[in-house]
Amino acid sequence: MKSRELPQKVRALYKAVVELFLEGADLNNLTVSEIAAKAGIGKGTVYEYFSNKEEMIAGALFFEMKSACQQMYDRIREEKGLYNRMDLLLTSMERELTEVNCILRALHIMMDHSALSLRLRKLAEEKDEGDMLFVDLVRRIAEEETEDLGELEEKDKAYLVMVVLSRIVCFAMYQLDPIKSVQVDSKTMREMICQGVCQDVENFRAEKAGCPEIRRRKESAE
């Protein structure tokens, strides 16, 4: 279902799943009764919209992730320059630490072999072109920063996205360190991560700018 087509009761069920998730619930052990009670909806009504629990929970997580990522990208695209864009992204992650923890938990769910994991991965694989997950958000940023290089090969795009993601994951792990074993304040760490991403992208741009094939593409475009 498209987000604009979501019935009110489906929205209520999705909201209930996310709230339970934020409260620390184990989604694999969550019951339809618990979700329906949280949403204020009768258990039987759930099956008017969903075939099973996994379909409902996966749908809720997917809807929440793509909505949050789209909202984040809408804010980021207003910023000028890669450093400022990354700073906004990391600042938001720092401010919304609970949500970051939930994103990591959701990623962990996607990597196990449960029925929920399979359903969530299927939704991600079959998502509409306009749906944006976190990797898509990072890809958009990376592509916009390298537009002047012309159309890059998919392997180059994938590499650049993974490089940027690795920096972001480092910041997330730093924020989630309960004993702050790394003796660096958050502002300094954020600045270092932003500078590191900028340097990574600049190094990539310099390498590709010197590639004969890239030069030919740019000259053809001009």
C-alpha positions in Angstrom: 0.0 0.0 0.0 1.2 3.5 -0.8 1.7 5.8 2.3 -1.2 8.1 1.1 -3.5 5.1 0.8 -3.0 3.8 4.3 -6.3 3.3 6.2 -6.5 4.9 9.6 -6.5 1.6 11.4 -3.4 0.5 9.5 -1.7 3.7 10.6 -2.7 3.0 14.2 -1.3 -0.5 14.0 2.0 0.7 12.5 2.2 3.4 15.2 1.7 0.8 17.9 4.4 -1.5 16.5 6.9 1.4 16.4 6.0 2.6 19.9 6.5 -1.0 21.2 9.8 -1.2 19.3 11.0 2.1 20.8 10.0 0.7 24.3 12.4 -2.2 23.7 10.0 -5.0 22.7 11.4 -8.0 21.0 9.5 -7.9 17.7 10.0 -11.6 17.0 8.1 -12.4 20.2 5.5 -9.7 20.0 1.9 -10.9 19.7 -0.9 -9.6 17.5 -3.0 -9.2 20.8 -0.3 -6.9 22.2 -0.1 -4.8 19.1 -3.9 -4.5 18.7 -4.3 -3.5 22.4 -1.6 -0.8 22.0 -3.4 0.5 18.9 -6.8 0.3 20.6 -8.1 -2.0 17.9 -9.8 -5.4 18.1 -7.5 -8.4 17.4 -9.9 -9.7 14.7 -9.6 -6.4 12.8 -5.9 -6.9 12.3 -6.6 -9.8 9.9 -8.8 -7.6 7.8 -5.6 -5.9 6.7 -2.8 -8.4 7.2 -2.3 -12.1 6.6 0.0 -12.6 9.6 1.9 -10.8 12.3 5.2 -10.7 10.3 3.5 -8.9 7.5 2.2 -6.2 9.8 5.4 -5.7 11.8 7.6 -5.6 8.7 5.2 -3.2 7.0 5.4 -0.9 10.1 9.2 -0.9 10.3 9.5 -0.4 6.5 7.0 2.5 6.6 8.7 4.1 9.5 12.2 3.8 8.1 11.3 5.2 4.7 9.3 8.1 6.2 12.1 9.0 8.6 14.7 8.9 5.8 12.7 11.0 3.4 12.2 13.6 6.1 15.9 13.6 6.9 16.8 14.0 3.2 14.4 16.9 2.8 16.2 18.7 5.6 19.7 17.8 4.3 19.1 18.9 0.8 18.6 22.5 2.1 22.2 22.5 3.4 25.0 23.7 1.2 28.2 21.7 1.1 29.1 18.1 2.1 30.5 19.1 5.5 27.3 20.9 6.5 25.1 18.1 5.2 27.0 15.4 7.1 27.0 17.6 10.2 23.2 17.9 10.1 22.9 14.2 9.6 25.2 13.3 12.5 23.7 16.0 14.8 20.2 14.6 14.1 21.6 11.1 15.0 23.0 12.4 18.2 19.8 14.2 19.1 17.6 11.2 18.4 19.7 8.5 20.0 16.8 6.2 20.7 15.9 6.2 17.0 19.5 5.4 16.1 19.4 2.4 18.4 16.2 1.3 16.8 17.6 1.6 13.3 20.5 -0.6 14.3 18.1 -3.1 15.9 16.1 -3.1 12.7 19.2 -3.7 10.6 20.0 -6.6 13.0 16.5 -8.0 12.4 17.0 -7.8 8.7 20.2 -10.0 9.0 18.7 -12.9 10.9 16.8 -15.7 9.4 13.4 -15.2 11.0 10.1 -14.9 9.1 10.0 -11.2 10.0 13.5 -10.7 8.6 12.6 -12.4 5.3 9.4 -10.2 5.0 11.3 -7.0 5.8 14.1 -7.8 3.3 11.5 -8.6 0.6 9.9 -5.2 1.2 13.3 -3.5 0.9 14.1 -5.4 -2.3 10.7 -4.6 -3.9 10.4 -1.0 -2.8 9.1 1.6 -5.2 11.7 3.8 -6.9 10.7 6.8 -4.9 11.0 5.0 -1.5 14.0 6.0 0.4 15.9 4.0 3.0 19.0 5.0 4.8 21.4 3.6 2.1 19.4 5.5 -0.5 19.8 8.7 1.5 23.5 8.3 1.6 23.6 7.4 -2.1 21.8 10.6 -3.0 24.2 12.7 -1.0 27.2 10.9 -2.6 25.9 11.2 -6.1 25.1 14.9 -5.7 28.7 15.5 -4.5 30.1 13.8 -7.6 27.7 15.0 -10.3 30.5 16.8 -12.1 32.2 13.5 -12.8 29.3 12.4 -15.0 27.6 9.0 -14.8 29.8 6.7 -12.6 29.9 2.9 -12.9 27.7 1.1 -10.4 30.8 -0.4 -8.7 32.2 3.1 -8.1 28.8 4.3 -6.7 28.6 1.3 -4.4 32.2 1.8 -3.1 31.6 5.5 -2.4 28.4 4.8 -0.5 30.0 2.1 1.6 32.9 4.4 2.4 30.5 7.1 3.7 28.3 4.6 5.5 31.3 3.2 7.3 32.0 6.7 8.8 28.4 7.1 9.8 28.3 3.7 11.5 31.4 4.6 13.4 29.6 7.7 14.8 26.6 5.6 15.7 28.7 3.1 17.6 30.4 6.0 19.4 27.1 7.4 20.5 25.9 4.0 21.7 29.0 3.3 23.7 27.6 3.2 27.3 30.9 3.8 29.1 32.3 6.2 26.5 35.5 4.2 26.3 36.8 6.6 23.6 37.8 9.8 25.5 36.7 12.3 22.9 33.7 14.7 23.3 30.8 14.3 20.9 31.4 17.7 19.1 35.0 16.8 18.3 34.1 13.3 17.2 31.3 14.7 14.9 33.8 17.2 13.4 36.3 14.5 12.8 33.7 12.2 11.1 32.5 15.1 8.9 36.1 16.0 7.9 36.8 12.3 7.2 33.8 12.0 4.9 34.8 15.1 3.0 38.4 13.8 2.6 37.1 10.4 1.4 34.9 12.0 -1.2 37.6 14.4 -2.3 40.1 11.5 -2.7 37.5 9.6 -4.7 36.9 12.6 -6.9 40.6 13.2 -7.5 41.1 9.5 -8.4 38.2 9.4 -10.8 39.0 12.8 -12.3 42.3 11.4 -13.4 40.7 8.3 -15.0 40.8 8.5 -18.8 37.3 7.1 -19.2 35.9 9.7 -16.8 37.7 12.5 -18.7 36.2 11.3 -22.0 32.7 11.2 -20.6 33.1 14.8 -19.2 34.5 16.0 -22.5 31.6 14.4 -24.4 29.0 15.9 -22.1 30.6 19.4 -22.5 
